[in-house]
Amino acid sequence: MGDSLCALGRLVQYVVTKGEDPFVEKGAAGEPQEVGAGLSEIPDHAETVDLIQILLSPGVARQTQLSDILYHPFFWPCNMRYRFLRDVGNESDIKTRNTENMTLKKLNHNPSESYSKWTSKIDKYVMTKMNKFYKNEKYQYQDKVTDLLKLIRNIGEHIEEEANAGMKALIGDSAQYFQKTFPELVMHVYKNIQNTEFMKHIPNAHNCLLNPPLR
């Protein structure tokens, strides 16, 4: 199984780089080649690199769990990723900012630069509109990953309302908008909710049947 998955990892890396990344283990100068080298310009970079790292890492216990690999975010369609972010953002502890919740602490720890100051990356009109829901400023959105997830959830729930037509015109397709603006977010959330109470939101063979992705 391990050898087969390693070969699959090399094949995935070769395909997504359109053959530009050769099947070699050392760089031109003889130094070890970084797993995922040559992938930085492709879509779904974070998901692709993580999948390849799993497949190419010998001795990793997860290699024997083919179901985990099949339901890795690399294989999720855009709307499934969006549904995943919305479902996590719908957790009551995220909505109420429960500072005692260890999963929230993990999600907010050491965020990537791509979303550490996320409020500045959202259109100002959209942020102003969404913050108006909270009369008390202390409840308005802060630069925390969990608040970003709450925003994604709230916009998902209300974007189609007539009062939010202007916001929808700016955002367009919400699933595309958030994943383009925060391309590393899905993997960050996916990794940090492993083995936590939020893990129920990770798509797998069971809950994909119960809760099919949005169309």
C-alpha positions in Angstrom: 0.0 0.0 0.0 2.8 2.4 1.0 4.7 2.0 -2.3 1.5 2.4 -4.3 0.5 5.6 -2.5 4.0 7.0 -2.9 3.8 6.3 -6.7 0.4 8.0 -6.7 1.8 11.0 -5.0 4.5 11.4 -7.6 1.9 11.0 -10.3 -0.3 13.7 -8.8 2.7 16.0 -8.5 3.6 15.3 -12.2 0.1 15.8 -13.5 -0.7 19.1 -11.6 2.5 20.6 -12.7 1.8 19.5 -16.3 5.0 17.4 -16.4 7.3 20.3 -15.5 8.2 18.8 -12.1 10.4 15.7 -12.9 10.4 12.4 -11.0 13.6 13.2 -9.1 14.4 13.3 -5.4 17.2 15.9 -5.6 17.4 19.4 -7.0 19.8 20.6 -9.6 22.5 21.3 -7.0 22.1 17.9 -5.4 20.2 19.1 -2.4 16.9 17.3 -1.5 14.0 18.6 -3.5 11.1 19.9 -1.4 7.9 18.0 -1.6 5.4 20.0 -3.7 8.2 21.9 -5.5 6.8 23.7 -8.5 3.2 23.8 -7.3 3.0 27.4 -6.0 1.3 28.8 -9.1 -1.4 26.2 -9.4 -5.0 26.5 -8.1 -5.7 24.7 -4.8 -2.1 24.9 -3.9 -2.5 24.2 -0.2 -4.7 21.2 -0.7 -2.4 19.8 -3.4 0.8 20.1 -1.4 -0.8 18.5 1.7 -2.1 15.6 -0.3 1.3 15.0 -2.0 3.0 15.2 1.4 0.7 12.5 2.8 1.2 10.2 -0.2 5.0 10.6 -0.3 5.6 10.3 3.4 6.7 6.8 4.2 5.5 5.2 7.4 2.7 7.6 8.0 -0.2 5.7 9.6 -2.7 7.5 7.5 -1.3 5.9 4.4 -3.2 2.7 5.4 -6.4 4.7 5.6 -7.5 5.0 2.0 -10.8 6.5 3.0 -9.0 9.5 4.6 -7.1 10.1 1.3 -10.3 9.8 -0.8 -12.0 12.4 1.3 -9.0 14.8 1.5 -9.9 18.4 0.6 -8.0 18.1 -2.7 -10.9 16.1 -4.0 -13.7 18.3 -2.6 -15.5 20.4 -5.2 -15.7 24.1 -4.5 -19.2 24.0 -3.0 -18.2 21.2 -0.6 -15.3 23.3 0.7 -17.7 26.2 1.1 -20.2 24.1 2.9 -17.5 22.8 5.2 -16.4 26.3 6.2 -20.0 27.4 6.7 -20.8 24.4 8.9 -17.7 25.0 11.1 -18.6 28.7 11.3 -22.1 27.7 12.5 -20.8 26.1 15.7 -22.2 27.8 18.7 -18.9 28.3 20.4 -17.6 30.1 17.3 -20.7 32.3 17.2 -20.4 33.2 20.9 -16.6 33.4 20.9 -16.1 30.9 23.7 -12.6 31.7 24.8 -12.4 28.4 26.8 -12.9 26.2 23.8 -9.5 24.6 22.9 -10.5 24.0 19.2 -11.1 27.8 18.8 -7.7 28.4 20.3 -6.1 26.1 17.8 -7.9 27.7 14.9 -6.8 31.2 16.0 -3.2 30.2 16.7 -0.5 31.3 14.3 -2.8 32.0 11.2 -1.3 32.3 7.8 -0.5 35.8 6.5 -3.1 35.3 3.9 -5.9 35.7 6.5 -4.2 37.0 9.7 -5.6 40.5 8.8 -8.6 39.2 7.0 -11.0 42.1 7.6 -8.8 44.3 5.4 -9.2 41.8 2.5 -13.0 41.9 2.5 -14.6 44.6 0.4 -15.2 47.6 2.8 -18.9 47.8 1.8 -19.4 44.2 2.7 -17.6 44.5 6.1 -19.6 47.7 6.9 -22.9 45.9 6.0 -22.1 42.8 8.0 -20.9 44.8 11.1 -24.2 46.7 11.1 -25.9 43.6 12.4 -24.1 44.2 15.7 -25.0 47.5 17.4 -22.3 46.9 20.1 -18.9 47.3 18.5 -17.4 44.6 20.7 -19.4 42.0 18.9 -18.3 43.2 15.4 -15.9 41.1 13.4 -12.3 40.8 14.5 -9.2 39.6 12.8 -9.6 36.0 14.1 -10.0 32.9 12.0 -13.1 32.0 13.9 -14.7 35.3 13.2 -13.9 34.8 9.5 -15.7 31.5 9.7 -18.6 33.2 11.4 -18.7 35.8 8.6 -18.7 33.1 5.9 -21.5 31.3 7.7 -23.6 34.5 8.0 -23.1 35.6 4.5 -24.0 32.1 3.3 -27.2 32.3 5.2 -28.2 35.8 4.2 -26.6 36.7 0.9 -29.7 35.8 -1.1 -32.0 38.2 0.8 -33.3 41.2 -1.1 -31.7 43.6 1.4 -28.3 42.2 0.5 -28.5 42.5 -3.3 -25.7 45.1 -3.3 -23.4 42.9 -1.3 -24.2 39.9 -3.6 -23.3 42.0 -6.6 -19.9 42.7 -5.2 -19.2 39.2 -4.0 -20.7 37.2 -6.9 -20.5 33.5 -6.2 -19.8 33.3 -2.4 -18.0 29.9 -2.6 -15.6 31.2 -5.3 -15.1 34.5 -3.6 -14.0 33.2 -0.2 -11.8 30.5 -1.5 -10.1 32.9 -3.9 -9.6 35.5 -1.2 -8.4 33.0 1.4 -6.9 30.0 -0.5 -5.3 28.4 2.6 -8.3 28.6 4.8 -9.8 25.2 4.1 -6.6 23.4 4.9 -6.0 25.4 8.0 -9.4 24.6 9.3 -9.2 20.9 8.2 -6.0 20.3 10.0 -6.9 22.1 13.2 -10.2 20.4 13.8 -8.8 16.9 13.4 -9.7 14.8 16.5 -11.9 17.5 17.9 -15.6 17.9 18.4 -15.7 19.8 15.1 -14.4 16.8 13.2 -18.0 15.8 12.4 -17.9 18.5 9.7 -15.2 16.9 7.7 -16.8 15.1 4.7 -16.5 11.4 4.6 -18.3 8.5 3.1 -20.9 8.5 5.9 -21.8 12.2 6.2 -21.5 12.9 2.5 -24.5 10.6 2.1 -26.4 12.3 4.9 -25.5 15.8 3.9 -24.7 16.1 0.2 -22.7 19.2 -0.9 -24.5 22.4 -2.0 -25.1 22.6 -5.7 
